[in-house]
């Protein structure tokens, strides 16, 4: 049945191998994003993170501080 599906693809449609390859790449990218977000969240839980943004219109600086408390027992 899989062989029939491979041969019956219309012109311009991706084959099953191409779709599988794209899904694998998407999975790898999501894993990488998950790793980065987890690292940022762990850092915020350990120590404060300061973000400074300058307004492009008035030139004022805005300071944002993110503070968290790491749970005991990890």
Secondary structure, DSSP 8 states (H G I E B T S, - for coil): -HHHHHHT--TTS--HHHHHHHHHHHHHHHHHHHHHHHHHHHHHHHS-EEEEEE-TTT--EEEEEE-----TT-
